Structure formats: structure tokens, C-alpha cells
Amino acid sequence: MSNQLFKNRRFTTATICTLAMLTALNVVLDRLVAFNAGPYRVGIGTLPLLLSGLLFGPIPGAIVGFTGDLIGALTLGNAPYNPLFCVTPILMGVLPGLLRQLAWRNQKNPIGIAAACLPPYLFGSLVYTTVILSKLGYAPPLFTAAFWPVAAARALTYLITYGICTAIIYLLIQSRVFNVLGIVPKVKGKANSN
């Protein structure tokens, strides 16, 4: 199967280098630039994960999400590595990859980009991570009176992060930097403008 990936030229040298740079950028933005405020991490470390999925698809997005989380946790983490927490970064790469046709079909409209970037924040960051934090004892038990203020604060944090990352991706697409780099994905039913 790996030979098939290379025959399709999905993982070219340029693609692998770009994915490595997105992984490194994820580690820097998520572990060094972001700041922790109790159970909340505020930053734009998810931006490279979203971009990896949008530009290269769900499998490369998953690879960048997993490797970025693993490297960041092992080198700059403040607690022992817990593989339960790697699901969210993987979803941050996979879900936009599955929905990338929405983002690239009409590049002038930010709605498609917003629609492709919303599910990982809803299902990964807000639902999955909040449940795992609660089950492991890092947040109040689910659906108790103490749980709802924490869930509301996490929702607000991720809403802000989602808005910032979506705006940055939209501005990057409008700047045509991906066209210049030659990494605009092919869109079914539409010829890409270079």
C-alpha cells in the first residue's frame, strides 16, 4: 500500500518537507507560544494541523497531528504523555482533510473554510477533550453544577481560537501563497486558478 502512495505522488519530497515544517510549527505554536490558564490552553497551535488537512488531505493531516502532539508532549510537555490526548490533534488534521472540498471550491467565500474548520473544534476540542479531562479528573465530573462553567469557558476559548485560525487560513488563501508554492489541492468540478 505504501508503494501505491508513492506511485500516486501523494507523498513527494516537497510534500514530506512541508508536512515536517507544519509539524514543527505546530510544536512551536502549541507548546511555546500558547499559554495555559488552568484547564485552558489559549493559542493558535491548531493552525498548522488545520492547514495540513486542508492542503494535503486527511492522512497527512493525521500524521502531522499525531507527530506534533507526540514531539511536543515528549520534549516540552509538563506531564507524562497520555495517548488519549493525541486524538484531538489527529482530528484537527483529519476532519478538515475530509471536508477540504468545501474550503477550496469557492476560495473567495470564507463560509466553506469556516465549515471545514468547525467540526474538529466541536468534536475534538470541545466534546472529546472535555470528556477526557473530566474522566481523568482534570475537570469537574460531567454534567454536574461545577462542570458547566468549565465547559462554557472552554467553548468560549475554542470559539475565539476557531475564529482566529479560520480568518488566518482565509487570508492565506486570499494572498495566493499556496498557489505560488504549488500546493493548492485539486477540487472536483472546478479548475484551480494558478
Backbone as ProteinMPNN parsed JSONL, in Angstrom:
{"seq_chain_A": "MSNQLFKNRRFTTATICTLAMLTALNVVLDRLVAFNAGPYRVGIGTLPLLLSGLLFGPIPGAIVGFTGDLIGALTLGNAPYNPLFCVTPILMGVLPGLLRQLAWRNQKNPIGIAAACLPPYLFGSLVYTTVILSKLGYAPPLFTAAFWPVAAARALTYLITYGICTAIIYLLIQSRVFNVLGIVPKVKGKANSN", "coords_chain_A": {"N_chain_A": [[0.825, -1.195, 0.0], [1.992, 1.221, 0.729], [3.674, 1.642, -1.423], [1.809, 2.305, -3.35], [0.99, 4.845, -2.496], [3.302, 6.332, -3.028], [3.476, 5.956, -5.778], [1.281, 7.37, -6.655], [2.195, 9.845, -6.207], [1.558, 11.201, -3.968], [2.927, 11.549, -1.588], [5.341, 13.277, -2.051], [8.758, 14.453, -2.095], [8.723, 17.198, -1.608], [6.189, 17.447, -0.433], [6.509, 15.92, 1.91], [8.485, 17.442, 3.187], [7.101, 19.852, 3.561], [5.053, 18.964, 5.26], [6.623, 18.252, 7.457], [7.565, 20.77, 8.203], [5.124, 21.958, 8.926], [4.523, 20.337, 11.103], [6.617, 21.008, 12.875], [6.017, 23.722, 13.198], [3.556, 23.469, 14.466], [4.358, 22.367, 16.938], [5.885, 24.489, 17.978], [4.004, 26.666, 18.018], [1.984, 25.56, 19.61], [3.185, 24.7, 21.99], [5.129, 26.551, 22.809], [4.336, 29.2, 22.168], [1.654, 29.38, 22.877], [-0.376, 29.849, 25.822], [-1.076, 28.538, 29.06], [-3.967, 28.606, 31.0], [-5.052, 27.539, 33.673], [-7.313, 24.917, 33.164], [-7.339, 25.524, 30.499], [-5.954, 26.049, 27.284], [-4.622, 28.587, 25.489], [-4.146, 29.683, 22.289], [-2.775, 29.481, 18.927], [-2.024, 26.98, 18.011], [-3.323, 24.994, 16.652], [-3.549, 25.775, 14.046], [-1.493, 24.913, 12.07], [-2.24, 22.222, 11.947], [-4.844, 22.237, 10.944], [-4.266, 23.373, 8.441], [-2.627, 21.361, 7.331], [-4.436, 19.278, 6.867], [-6.313, 20.578, 5.182], [-4.716, 21.257, 2.969], [-3.361, 18.884, 2.17], [-4.882, 16.617, 2.715], [-6.726, 14.019, 4.59], [-5.058, 11.878, 5.631], [-2.289, 12.816, 5.63], [-2.884, 14.987, 7.321], [-3.592, 13.676, 9.702], [-1.142, 12.487, 10.3], [0.526, 14.73, 10.76], [-0.862, 15.829, 12.939], [-0.636, 13.777, 14.906], [2.214, 13.392, 15.12], [3.088, 15.978, 15.786], [1.812, 16.356, 18.263], [2.944, 14.236, 19.758], [5.76, 14.798, 19.666], [5.749, 17.366, 20.808], [4.676, 16.805, 23.368], [6.551, 15.005, 24.419], [8.921, 16.467, 24.415], [8.412, 19.086, 25.349], [6.369, 18.888, 27.143], [4.445, 19.167, 30.188], [3.636, 17.129, 31.729], [3.39, 13.525, 32.096], [3.286, 11.68, 28.984], [0.145, 11.13, 27.561], [-1.651, 9.022, 25.619], [-4.371, 9.3, 25.108], [-4.898, 11.949, 24.728], [-3.943, 12.512, 22.197], [-5.835, 12.132, 20.286], [-7.425, 14.384, 19.706], [-5.606, 16.29, 18.336], [-5.15, 14.688, 16.078], [-7.721, 14.535, 14.982], [-7.943, 17.23, 14.349], [-6.414, 17.42, 12.079], [-7.465, 15.436, 10.391], [-10.321, 15.824, 10.009], [-10.664, 18.447, 8.681], [-9.33, 17.672, 6.38], [-11.034, 15.763, 5.293], [-13.129, 17.4, 4.663], [-12.178, 19.242, 2.868], [-12.908, 19.943, 0.272], [-14.988, 21.722, 0.566], [-13.688, 24.035, 1.435], [-11.99, 24.717, -0.686], [-13.53, 24.88, -2.977], [-14.897, 27.314, -3.459], [-12.973, 29.789, -3.226], [-13.151, 32.473, -2.625], [-15.125, 32.787, -0.795], [-15.532, 32.813, 2.609], [-17.134, 31.073, 4.04], [-17.051, 28.335, 3.325], [-14.478, 27.615, 4.176], [-14.75, 28.106, 6.902], [-16.722, 26.192, 7.471], [-15.323, 23.822, 6.973], [-13.419, 23.905, 8.953], [-14.755, 23.927, 11.394], [-15.858, 21.38, 12.487], [-13.596, 19.877, 13.717], [-13.053, 21.444, 15.985], [-15.481, 21.352, 17.354], [-16.025, 18.511, 17.741], [-13.532, 17.453, 18.466], [-11.882, 19.257, 20.182], [-13.804, 20.542, 21.905], [-15.845, 18.587, 22.67], [-14.638, 15.859, 22.85], [-12.071, 16.265, 24.176], [-12.886, 17.659, 26.486], [-14.506, 15.727, 27.732], [-12.575, 13.705, 28.198], [-10.777, 15.089, 29.883], [-12.475, 15.432, 32.072], [-13.076, 12.753, 32.778], [-10.534, 11.841, 33.518], [-10.103, 13.311, 35.731], [-9.137, 15.91, 35.626], [-10.875, 17.943, 35.221], [-14.109, 19.063, 36.385], [-16.606, 16.513, 37.253], [-18.646, 15.145, 34.613], [-21.581, 16.892, 33.57], [-22.3, 17.968, 36.032], [-22.994, 20.557, 38.472], [-20.648, 22.018, 38.757], [-19.366, 21.442, 36.434], [-20.462, 22.814, 34.195], [-19.706, 25.651, 34.114], [-16.956, 25.353, 33.504], [-17.096, 23.983, 31.067], [-18.412, 25.942, 29.548], [-16.505, 28.011, 29.555], [-14.403, 26.719, 28.214], [-15.662, 26.36, 25.746], [-15.947, 29.04, 24.905], [-13.24, 29.761, 24.715], [-12.407, 28.04, 22.63], [-14.075, 28.901, 20.599], [-13.103, 31.459, 20.072], [-10.459, 30.812, 19.317], [-11.025, 29.224, 17.066], [-12.221, 31.16, 15.388], [-10.044, 32.923, 14.969], [-8.098, 31.23, 13.759], [-9.514, 30.368, 11.462], [-9.845, 32.826, 10.15], [-7.156, 33.482, 9.626], [-6.438, 31.374, 7.888], [-8.198, 31.891, 5.777], [-7.211, 34.416, 4.951], [-4.622, 33.66, 4.161], [-5.253, 31.998, 1.986], [-6.466, 33.885, 0.313], [-4.274, 35.488, -0.192], [-2.934, 34.024, -1.986], [-0.678, 32.515, -1.536], [-0.415, 29.75, -1.362], [-0.909, 29.014, -3.96], [1.333, 30.083, -5.231], [3.304, 28.519, -4.055], [2.586, 26.131, -5.12], [0.892, 24.224, -3.954], [-1.86, 23.966, -3.927], [-4.765, 22.125, -3.508], [-6.37, 19.805, -5.778], [-9.646, 20.355, -6.939], [-12.731, 18.787, -7.164], [-14.788, 19.147, -9.96], [-14.083, 21.767, -10.474], [-11.737, 23.9, -11.933], [-8.559, 24.656, -10.72], [-7.33, 27.887, -10.083], [-4.31, 29.206, -10.985]], "CA_chain_A": [[0.0, 0.0, 0.0], [2.846, 2.401, 0.754], [4.136, 1.867, -2.795], [0.724, 2.977, -4.069], [1.036, 6.268, -2.143], [4.406, 6.954, -3.739], [3.161, 5.948, -7.202], [0.332, 8.464, -6.893], [2.943, 11.065, -5.933], [0.896, 11.9, -2.873], [3.97, 11.901, -0.637], [6.573, 13.663, -2.721], [9.743, 15.042, -1.183], [8.224, 18.531, -1.232], [5.07, 17.261, 0.491], [7.052, 15.472, 3.193], [9.158, 18.602, 3.809], [6.065, 20.793, 4.005], [4.408, 18.371, 6.435], [7.574, 18.363, 8.565], [7.549, 22.174, 8.654], [3.858, 22.176, 9.629], [4.659, 19.667, 12.398], [7.47, 21.855, 13.719], [5.252, 24.933, 13.508], [2.567, 23.076, 15.465], [5.024, 22.236, 18.236], [6.263, 25.829, 18.449], [2.817, 27.468, 18.332], [1.168, 24.933, 20.639], [3.888, 24.497, 23.26], [5.958, 27.689, 23.201], [3.649, 30.483, 22.007], [0.387, 29.329, 23.607], [-0.235, 29.9, 27.277], [-2.065, 27.776, 29.809], [-4.681, 29.309, 32.06], [-5.825, 26.464, 34.312], [-7.594, 23.829, 32.228], [-7.488, 26.081, 29.156], [-4.741, 26.431, 26.553], [-5.004, 29.625, 24.55], [-3.13, 29.868, 21.259], [-3.164, 29.073, 17.567], [-1.266, 25.782, 17.661], [-4.108, 24.138, 15.756], [-3.471, 26.295, 12.676], [-0.782, 24.013, 11.152], [-2.982, 20.974, 11.815], [-5.925, 22.525, 10.003], [-3.66, 23.564, 7.121], [-2.147, 20.088, 6.786], [-5.596, 18.578, 6.34], [-6.893, 21.316, 4.058], [-3.821, 21.269, 1.813], [-2.852, 17.589, 1.74], [-5.845, 15.55, 2.919], [-6.883, 13.509, 5.948], [-3.951, 11.05, 6.121], [-1.217, 13.709, 6.064], [-3.356, 15.756, 8.465], [-3.476, 12.813, 10.876], [0.291, 12.312, 10.586], [1.008, 15.975, 11.369], [-1.492, 15.949, 14.256], [-0.051, 12.821, 15.848], [3.643, 13.636, 15.368], [3.21, 17.247, 16.506], [1.421, 16.138, 19.652], [3.929, 13.365, 20.394], [7.016, 15.536, 19.841], [5.513, 18.436, 21.779], [4.482, 16.26, 24.71], [7.779, 14.377, 24.908], [10.017, 17.428, 24.576], [8.03, 20.305, 26.064], [5.187, 18.638, 27.959], [4.613, 19.361, 31.625], [3.095, 15.938, 32.377], [3.691, 12.338, 31.287], [2.499, 11.584, 27.747], [-1.071, 10.331, 27.624], [-2.12, 8.887, 24.235], [-5.772, 9.698, 24.951], [-4.962, 13.341, 24.287], [-3.5, 12.682, 20.807], [-6.985, 12.005, 19.394], [-7.86, 15.713, 19.265], [-4.775, 16.795, 17.241], [-5.378, 13.882, 14.88], [-8.982, 15.023, 14.401], [-7.693, 18.572, 13.801], [-5.877, 17.249, 10.734], [-8.295, 14.539, 9.583], [-11.644, 16.357, 9.636], [-10.564, 19.413, 7.574], [-8.935, 16.941, 5.183], [-12.232, 15.15, 4.724], [-14.044, 18.461, 4.23], [-11.408, 20.279, 2.175], [-13.6, 20.401, -0.936], [-15.763, 22.913, 0.955], [-12.805, 25.201, 1.557], [-11.321, 25.075, -1.935], [-14.461, 25.019, -4.106], [-15.082, 28.743, -3.695], [-11.944, 30.375, -2.368], [-13.495, 33.855, -2.271], [-16.147, 32.752, 0.234], [-14.976, 32.237, 3.837], [-18.071, 30.119, 4.654], [-16.542, 26.982, 3.1], [-13.33, 27.426, 5.062], [-15.3, 28.02, 8.257], [-17.418, 24.905, 7.592], [-14.328, 22.747, 7.015], [-12.623, 24.016, 10.186], [-15.582, 23.856, 12.599], [-16.016, 20.063, 13.132], [-12.58, 19.442, 14.68], [-13.19, 22.18, 17.242], [-16.661, 20.843, 18.06], [-15.928, 17.111, 18.152], [-12.236, 17.163, 19.059], [-11.509, 20.098, 21.322], [-14.875, 20.827, 22.854], [-16.507, 17.402, 23.218], [-13.745, 14.766, 23.236], [-11.082, 16.658, 25.181], [-13.579, 17.995, 27.729], [-14.899, 14.462, 28.355], [-11.369, 13.041, 28.686], [-10.313, 15.844, 31.057], [-13.377, 15.127, 33.178], [-12.905, 11.346, 33.164], [-9.231, 11.673, 34.158], [-10.071, 14.088, 36.968], [-8.556, 17.244, 35.436], [-12.009, 18.875, 35.158], [-15.211, 18.528, 37.207], [-17.369, 15.415, 36.637], [-19.581, 15.544, 33.557], [-22.974, 17.268, 33.808], [-22.554, 18.436, 37.392], [-23.072, 22.018, 38.524], [-19.303, 22.566, 38.583], [-18.913, 21.15, 35.071], [-20.977, 23.735, 33.174], [-18.859, 26.836, 33.913], [-15.718, 24.936, 32.836], [-17.451, 23.699, 29.67], [-18.71, 27.216, 28.882], [-15.238, 28.725, 29.353], [-13.691, 26.018, 27.143], [-16.359, 26.672, 24.498], [-15.579, 30.404, 24.534], [-11.838, 29.72, 24.297], [-12.294, 27.405, 21.313], [-14.756, 29.752, 19.628], [-12.146, 32.518, 19.723], [-9.368, 30.178, 18.559], [-11.6, 28.845, 15.774], [-12.366, 32.373, 14.585], [-8.72, 33.432, 14.589], [-7.473, 30.301, 12.797], [-10.266, 30.418, 10.212], [-9.51, 34.093, 9.492], [-5.784, 33.389, 9.103], [-6.463, 30.486, 6.715], [-8.856, 32.637, 4.698], [-6.276, 35.433, 4.459], [-3.556, 32.965, 3.439], [-5.794, 31.575, 0.689], [-6.653, 35.088, -0.5], [-2.959, 36.012, -0.589], [-2.491, 33.118, -3.052], [0.629, 31.956, -1.192], [-0.433, 28.322, -1.673], [-0.79, 28.928, -5.416], [2.732, 30.355, -5.548], [4.065, 27.351, -3.618], [2.15, 24.976, -5.897], [0.297, 23.205, -3.097], [-3.312, 24.074, -3.909], [-5.316, 20.816, -3.875], [-7.304, 19.733, -6.907], [-11.024, 20.359, -6.482], [-13.622, 18.132, -8.12], [-15.768, 20.016, -10.594], [-13.609, 23.139, -10.624], [-10.319, 24.018, -12.25], [-7.871, 25.573, -9.811], [-6.699, 29.019, -10.736], [-2.943, 29.426, -10.515]], "C_chain_A": [[0.865, 1.252, 0.0], [3.407, 2.694, -0.632], [3.083, 2.605, -3.61], [0.723, 4.473, -3.763], [2.139, 6.978, -2.912], [4.163, 6.969, -5.244], [2.199, 7.078, -7.563], [0.964, 9.827, -6.655], [2.26, 11.893, -4.848], [1.918, 12.385, -1.85], [5.273, 12.15, -1.384], [7.537, 14.231, -1.682], [9.268, 16.411, -0.702], [7.074, 18.425, -0.235], [5.57, 16.856, 1.868], [7.745, 16.622, 3.92], [8.148, 19.61, 4.332], [5.358, 20.261, 5.249], [5.32, 18.443, 7.66], [7.612, 19.792, 9.103], [6.255, 22.495, 9.4], [3.882, 21.513, 11.008], [5.484, 20.514, 13.354], [6.742, 23.129, 14.127], [4.185, 24.643, 14.555], [3.191, 22.993, 16.845], [5.352, 23.618, 18.806], [5.03, 26.624, 18.866], [2.033, 26.893, 19.501], [1.871, 24.871, 21.99], [4.664, 25.723, 23.731], [5.217, 29.019, 23.159], [2.349, 30.517, 22.79], [0.646, 29.447, 25.104], [-1.39, 29.135, 27.929], [-2.649, 28.65, 30.905], [-5.593, 28.283, 32.732], [-6.068, 25.346, 33.313], [-7.7, 24.293, 30.765], [-6.115, 26.365, 28.556], [-5.185, 27.4, 25.47], [-3.857, 29.835, 23.57], [-3.634, 29.379, 19.917], [-2.345, 27.873, 17.093], [-2.009, 24.842, 16.739], [-4.02, 24.576, 14.294], [-2.7, 25.377, 11.73], [-1.503, 22.675, 10.939], [-4.122, 21.132, 10.819], [-5.38, 22.657, 8.581], [-3.193, 22.251, 6.513], [-3.3, 19.286, 6.203], [-6.176, 19.254, 5.117], [-6.031, 21.234, 2.8], [-3.505, 19.876, 1.277], [-3.806, 16.423, 1.969], [-5.821, 14.982, 4.329], [-5.703, 12.684, 6.471], [-2.746, 11.916, 6.498], [-1.62, 14.579, 7.262], [-3.245, 14.965, 9.758], [-2.016, 12.638, 11.286], [0.846, 13.553, 11.28], [0.419, 16.141, 12.773], [-0.848, 15.037, 15.285], [1.403, 13.155, 16.165], [3.868, 14.953, 16.111], [2.868, 17.094, 17.973], [2.463, 15.297, 20.384], [5.235, 14.103, 20.668], [6.848, 16.633, 20.888], [5.383, 17.916, 23.197], [5.773, 15.674, 25.276], [8.899, 15.384, 25.17], [9.643, 18.618, 25.445], [6.813, 20.129, 26.963], [5.474, 18.825, 29.433], [4.016, 18.207, 32.424], [3.491, 14.723, 31.538], [2.766, 12.255, 30.072], [1.31, 10.667, 27.953], [-1.637, 10.229, 26.215], [-3.593, 9.237, 24.04], [-5.895, 11.121, 24.404], [-4.506, 13.532, 22.842], [-4.66, 12.563, 19.826], [-7.407, 13.368, 18.853], [-6.948, 16.298, 18.185], [-4.93, 15.989, 15.951], [-6.661, 14.334, 14.19], [-8.821, 16.407, 13.776], [-7.092, 18.505, 12.397], [-6.798, 16.453, 9.827], [-9.585, 15.213, 9.102], [-11.571, 17.465, 8.58], [-10.13, 18.743, 6.271], [-10.114, 16.284, 4.496], [-13.185, 16.186, 4.128], [-13.364, 19.522, 3.36], [-12.037, 20.739, 0.865], [-14.432, 21.648, -0.648], [-14.905, 24.172, 0.948], [-12.278, 25.658, 0.203], [-12.271, 25.281, -3.111], [-14.681, 26.482, -4.459], [-14.157, 29.494, -2.746], [-12.243, 31.811, -1.955], [-14.472, 33.914, -1.101], [-15.59, 32.096, 1.501], [-15.881, 31.194, 4.492], [-17.578, 28.684, 4.49], [-15.368, 26.657, 4.01], [-13.819, 27.265, 6.502], [-15.995, 26.678, 8.478], [-16.433, 23.74, 7.676], [-13.545, 22.748, 8.319], [-13.442, 23.844, 11.463], [-15.655, 22.46, 13.242], [-14.874, 19.636, 14.057], [-12.643, 20.187, 16.01], [-14.376, 21.653, 18.05], [-16.416, 19.455, 18.627], [-14.617, 16.783, 18.861], [-12.0, 17.945, 20.331], [-12.62, 20.214, 22.358], [-15.445, 19.558, 23.483], [-15.489, 16.383, 23.734], [-12.79, 15.171, 24.36], [-11.736, 17.007, 26.507], [-14.0, 16.726, 28.466], [-13.68, 13.76, 28.952], [-10.819, 13.767, 29.925], [-11.165, 15.53, 32.277], [-13.172, 13.701, 33.679], [-11.583, 11.101, 33.885], [-9.081, 12.512, 35.424], [-9.439, 15.465, 36.856], [-9.621, 18.332, 35.327], [-13.128, 18.267, 36.003], [-15.948, 17.396, 36.482], [-18.411, 15.942, 35.652], [-20.975, 15.839, 34.112], [-23.305, 17.565, 35.27], [-22.608, 19.965, 37.368], [-21.704, 22.652, 38.298], [-18.779, 22.379, 37.155], [-19.279, 22.257, 34.091], [-20.161, 25.023, 33.036], [-17.539, 26.508, 33.202], [-15.999, 24.682, 31.358], [-17.731, 24.995, 28.905], [-17.432, 28.002, 28.609], [-14.412, 28.064, 28.249], [-14.334, 26.325, 25.792], [-15.994, 28.067, 24.011], [-14.141, 30.457, 24.024], [-11.711, 29.148, 22.886], [-13.034, 28.184, 20.235], [-13.823, 30.865, 19.153], [-11.008, 31.949, 18.879], [-9.826, 29.791, 17.166], [-11.724, 30.06, 14.865], [-11.038, 32.908, 14.094], [-8.081, 32.535, 13.524], [-8.189, 30.316, 11.448], [-9.945, 31.704, 9.447], [-8.104, 34.054, 8.895], [-5.745, 32.513, 7.855], [-7.103, 31.197, 5.529], [-7.904, 33.681, 4.101], [-5.106, 34.804, 3.698], [-4.026, 32.509, 2.053], [-5.961, 32.781, -0.229], [-5.328, 35.675, -0.968], [-2.336, 35.189, -1.71], [-1.109, 32.529, -2.783], [0.685, 30.467, -1.521], [-0.35, 28.086, -3.179], [0.665, 29.111, -5.831], [3.596, 29.152, -5.187], [3.69, 26.078, -4.372], [1.531, 23.877, -5.062], [-1.212, 23.371, -2.946], [-3.884, 22.717, -4.325], [-6.255, 20.913, -5.07], [-8.717, 19.614, -6.343], [-11.887, 19.735, -7.557], [-14.632, 19.134, -8.663], [-15.338, 21.443, -10.788], [-12.127, 23.112, -10.959], [-9.701, 25.022, -11.307], [-7.235, 26.689, -10.617], [-5.32, 29.225, -10.154], [-2.461, 30.784, -10.885]], "O_chain_A": [[0.523, 2.24, -0.65], [3.598, 3.857, -0.989], [3.416, 3.431, -4.46], [0.486, 5.287, -4.656], [1.945, 8.093, -3.395], [4.597, 7.899, -5.925], [2.292, 7.667, -8.64], [0.326, 10.854, -6.882], [2.37, 13.118, -4.817], [1.798, 13.486, -1.312], [6.19, 11.33, -1.349], [7.164, 14.458, -0.531], [9.399, 16.74, 0.477], [6.988, 19.219, 0.702], [5.109, 17.385, 2.879], [7.607, 16.761, 5.136], [8.318, 20.16, 5.421], [5.092, 21.016, 6.185], [4.847, 18.668, 8.774], [7.681, 20.002, 10.314], [6.277, 23.221, 10.394], [3.333, 22.053, 11.969], [5.099, 20.714, 14.506], [6.841, 23.564, 15.274], [3.934, 25.468, 15.433], [2.622, 23.49, 17.817], [5.119, 23.877, 19.986], [5.01, 27.199, 19.955], [1.474, 27.644, 20.302], [1.22, 24.978, 23.029], [4.839, 25.914, 24.934], [5.437, 29.877, 24.014], [1.971, 31.564, 23.315], [1.747, 29.177, 25.583], [-2.51, 29.097, 27.419], [-1.932, 29.335, 31.635], [-6.771, 28.176, 32.392], [-5.126, 24.871, 32.678], [-8.11, 23.521, 29.898], [-5.221, 26.862, 29.241], [-6.026, 27.069, 24.635], [-2.732, 30.13, 23.973], [-4.771, 28.924, 19.788], [-2.013, 27.768, 15.912], [-1.397, 23.98, 16.108], [-4.384, 23.813, 13.4], [-3.215, 25.077, 10.653], [-1.387, 22.068, 9.875], [-4.339, 20.276, 9.962], [-5.957, 22.122, 7.635], [-3.343, 22.041, 5.309], [-3.15, 18.674, 5.146], [-6.495, 18.595, 4.127], [-6.557, 21.152, 1.69], [-3.391, 19.694, 0.065], [-3.558, 15.331, 1.458], [-5.014, 15.394, 5.162], [-5.375, 12.784, 7.654], [-2.222, 11.762, 7.601], [-0.789, 14.873, 8.121], [-2.853, 15.508, 10.791], [-1.694, 12.641, 12.474], [1.559, 13.44, 12.277], [1.126, 16.55, 13.694], [-0.548, 15.462, 16.401], [1.791, 13.199, 17.332], [4.743, 15.034, 16.974], [3.557, 17.64, 18.835], [2.826, 15.616, 21.516], [5.76, 14.042, 21.78], [7.706, 16.808, 21.754], [5.917, 18.514, 24.13], [6.06, 15.824, 26.464], [9.731, 15.171, 26.051], [10.477, 19.11, 26.204], [6.282, 21.108, 27.488], [6.61, 18.662, 29.879], [3.901, 18.287, 33.647], [3.888, 14.878, 30.383], [1.618, 12.698, 30.118], [1.454, 9.555, 28.461], [-2.064, 11.239, 25.656], [-4.022, 9.452, 22.906], [-6.858, 11.457, 23.714], [-4.668, 14.626, 22.302], [-4.49, 12.863, 18.644], [-7.713, 13.494, 17.668], [-7.469, 16.777, 17.178], [-4.848, 16.547, 14.856], [-6.695, 14.497, 12.97], [-9.484, 16.724, 12.789], [-7.25, 19.441, 11.612], [-6.91, 16.747, 8.637], [-9.9, 15.172, 7.913], [-12.364, 17.43, 7.639], [-10.509, 19.185, 5.186], [-10.19, 16.249, 3.267], [-13.949, 15.889, 3.209], [-13.931, 20.593, 3.144], [-11.723, 21.831, 0.391], [-14.57, 22.522, -1.503], [-15.343, 25.236, 0.511], [-12.135, 26.857, -0.032], [-11.858, 25.807, -4.145], [-14.654, 26.849, -5.634], [-14.52, 29.794, -1.609], [-11.632, 32.312, -1.011], [-14.635, 34.965, -0.482], [-15.211, 30.926, 1.462], [-15.445, 30.496, 5.408], [-17.679, 27.892, 5.428], [-15.276, 25.554, 4.55], [-13.351, 26.389, 7.229], [-15.873, 26.088, 9.552], [-16.692, 22.768, 8.385], [-13.056, 21.702, 8.746], [-12.862, 23.631, 12.528], [-15.522, 22.367, 14.462], [-15.153, 19.07, 15.114], [-12.319, 19.618, 17.053], [-14.296, 21.521, 19.271], [-16.572, 19.228, 19.827], [-14.587, 15.936, 19.753], [-11.926, 17.378, 21.421], [-12.392, 20.006, 23.55], [-15.52, 19.462, 24.707], [-15.475, 16.075, 24.926], [-12.711, 14.491, 25.383], [-11.189, 16.681, 27.561], [-13.868, 16.649, 29.687], [-13.736, 13.274, 30.082], [-10.439, 13.122, 30.902], [-10.646, 15.379, 33.383], [-13.101, 13.475, 34.887], [-11.512, 10.247, 34.769], [-8.061, 12.436, 36.109], [-9.221, 16.128, 37.87], [-9.294, 19.519, 35.338], [-13.092, 17.074, 36.303], [-15.923, 17.321, 35.254], [-18.975, 17.022, 35.827], [-21.477, 15.14, 34.992], [-24.453, 17.43, 35.693], [-22.3, 20.585, 36.351], [-21.618, 23.724, 37.7], [-17.859, 23.077, 36.728], [-18.467, 22.603, 33.233], [-19.938, 25.459, 31.906], [-17.061, 27.299, 32.39], [-15.235, 25.112, 30.494], [-17.333, 25.131, 27.748], [-17.291, 28.598, 27.541], [-13.793, 28.754, 27.439], [-13.631, 26.529, 24.803], [-15.755, 28.258, 22.818], [-13.855, 31.116, 23.024], [-10.997, 29.699, 22.049], [-12.649, 28.13, 19.067], [-13.77, 31.171, 17.962], [-10.636, 32.524, 17.857], [-9.105, 30.002, 16.19], [-11.366, 29.991, 13.689], [-10.913, 33.303, 12.935], [-7.583, 33.025, 12.51], [-7.539, 30.28, 10.403], [-9.788, 31.673, 8.226], [-7.886, 34.537, 7.784], [-5.094, 32.866, 6.872], [-6.605, 31.112, 4.407], [-7.808, 33.809, 2.88], [-4.651, 35.359, 2.698], [-3.29, 32.618, 1.072], [-5.635, 32.711, -1.414], [-5.267, 36.295, -2.03], [-1.341, 35.594, -2.312], [-0.437, 32.088, -3.716], [1.738, 29.971, -1.923], [0.209, 27.084, -3.625], [1.17, 28.38, -6.683], [4.516, 28.803, -5.927], [4.386, 25.067, -4.279], [1.632, 22.704, -5.421], [-1.779, 22.957, -1.935], [-3.528, 22.205, -5.387], [-6.851, 21.957, -5.335], [-8.956, 18.871, -5.391], [-11.792, 20.103, -8.728], [-15.252, 19.879, -7.904], [-16.14, 22.269, -11.224], [-11.356, 22.384, -10.335], [-10.239, 26.112, -11.108], [-6.676, 26.465, -11.69], [-5.179, 29.402, -8.944], [-1.327, 31.144, -10.569]]}, "name": "protein", "num_of_chains": 1, "seq": "MSNQLFKNRRFTTATICTLAMLTALNVVLDRLVAFNAGPYRVGIGTLPLLLSGLLFGPIPGAIVGFTGDLIGALTLGNAPYNPLFCVTPILMGVLPGLLRQLAWRNQKNPIGIAAACLPPYLFGSLVYTTVILSKLGYAPPLFTAAFWPVAAARALTYLITYGICTAIIYLLIQSRVFNVLGIVPKVKGKANSN"}
